[in-house]
Amino acid sequence: MDMTFRWFGREDPIPLAHIRQIPGVAGVVSALYHVPVGAAWRREELEHLKGEIDAAGLRFAVVESIPVHEDIKLGRPGRDRFIANFCESLRAMGELGIPVLCYNFMPVFDWLRTDLAMPLADGSTTLSYDDRAIAKLNLTRGTGSLPGWATAYGPDELRALLAAYRYVDAERLWDNLAYFLERVVPAAAEAGVRMAIHPDDPPWPVFGLPRIICRGPDLERLVALVDSPANGVTFCTGSLGALPENDLQAMVRRLASVAKDRIHFAHCRNVRVTGERRFEETAHPSACGGVDLSAVLRALRDVGFTGPMRPDHGRMIWGEQGRPGYGLYDRALGATYLQGLWDGLMRETGA
C-alpha cells in the first residue's frame, strides 16, 4: 500500500512541505485544474507540476482527475475529438511515469454535498448530504458556487444540458461509457497508465440524472466492458458506504474474484448514514461512523492490493480554515490511522 495525499496545486493553502511531514506519506494526488474540460493536457504543464512535487521530496502518484467532457457522456457526434484529447493526456501521463488516473462518469454534476460545514457534537465541522435539501435547490440560476464539479454552468447552458440528458437513461449512459473505454483503455495500457473510475457520489440519481457506478455489480460490469488490467476502479469507502445495502468488504472480495487486480486506487473515509439518502462525513476511525475501515482494509490486503491509498475528505478541526473537506489536520490523522491499520494487518501475515 502506498499512502498518498491530495494537493490542489499552488492555490492549495496546504503547502507540499507540510504534506511531506505527515508520517508515511510519500505520494501526491493532483491534477492540472486550470485546463478547460475536454482540452488535451500539455506534457510541459504536467511536467512542471511533477517537478514541483519532486522538488518537495514527494512523488506524483495519481492524477485526479482528467474530467470527461459532457459530449462523451451524452454520446454526441463531437465526442471523438474529446476522446482523442483524453488519450493525448494519458500519453503525457505515461511519458512522465505517473501510473494511475482517477476519473468519473457522473453526468453534469460531480460529487455533491448540501452542507459544507455541518457542526458536529465535538465542535468540528463536516460535509453532509440531505436529499430533501437537494429537492429544494433552484437550478434556474445555474450551478453557481455549488461544490463538486469541474465546470460552473450558467442558467442557459445548464438548462440545455439537463434537457439533453432527458434522452440518456442509465443503459444509454452505460453504452456511452463503453464507447469511451473501448477507445481510451488501449491508449492507457500502451502508456502504462491504470484507469480507475470513481464511484458516483452520492451513489444514486441526482436531479433526475442517471448514475451508474453505485454498487458492486456496477463495478463488475465496468471492468467487464473492456477486459484489460488498465481498466479498473477507485474503491471509495465514503461514496459506496453512503448506500446502506453496500457490503464494502464483500464488494472488494467479489470484484477480485471476478477480475483480479482491478482496484487501482483506494479512497478511505468514513460516513454515518442518518436517514433515507442522508449522510454526514465523520472522522476516519471505524467507531466514528458506519464504515468498518478495518474490515475493508483487511479485504484489500487479502486480495493483494498494493496500490495508492489516500485519506479522503476530513473534518475541519482545531480552528482550521480552508477548502471544505480538504484541510490538513483531520486528513493527516486519517493517514496515520489508515497506516496503523495496514501495519497491523501486514504484521498478521508476517510481512
Secondary structure as UniProt FT lines:
FT   STRAND          2..6
FT   HELIX           9..11
FT   HELIX           16..20
FT   TURN            23..24
FT   STRAND          27..30
FT   TURN            33..34
FT   TURN            37..38
FT   HELIX           43..55
FT   TURN            56..57
FT   STRAND          59..64
FT   HELIX           70..74
FT   TURN            77..78
FT   HELIX           79..95
FT   TURN            96..97
FT   STRAND          100..103
FT   STRAND          115..119
FT   TURN            121..122
FT   STRAND          125..130
FT   HELIX           131..136
FT   HELIX           139..141
FT   TURN            144..145
FT   HELIX           155..164
FT   HELIX           165..167
FT   HELIX           170..191
FT   STRAND          194..197
FT   TURN            207..208
FT   HELIX           216..225
FT   TURN            229..230
FT   STRAND          231..236
FT   HELIX           237..241
FT   TURN            244..245
FT   HELIX           248..258
FT   TURN            260..261
FT   STRAND          263..268
FT   STRAND          270..275
FT   TURN            276..277
FT   STRAND          278..282
FT   HELIX           286..288
FT   HELIX           293..302
FT   TURN            303..304
FT   STRAND          308..311
FT   TURN            318..319
FT   TURN            324..325
FT   HELIX           329..349
//
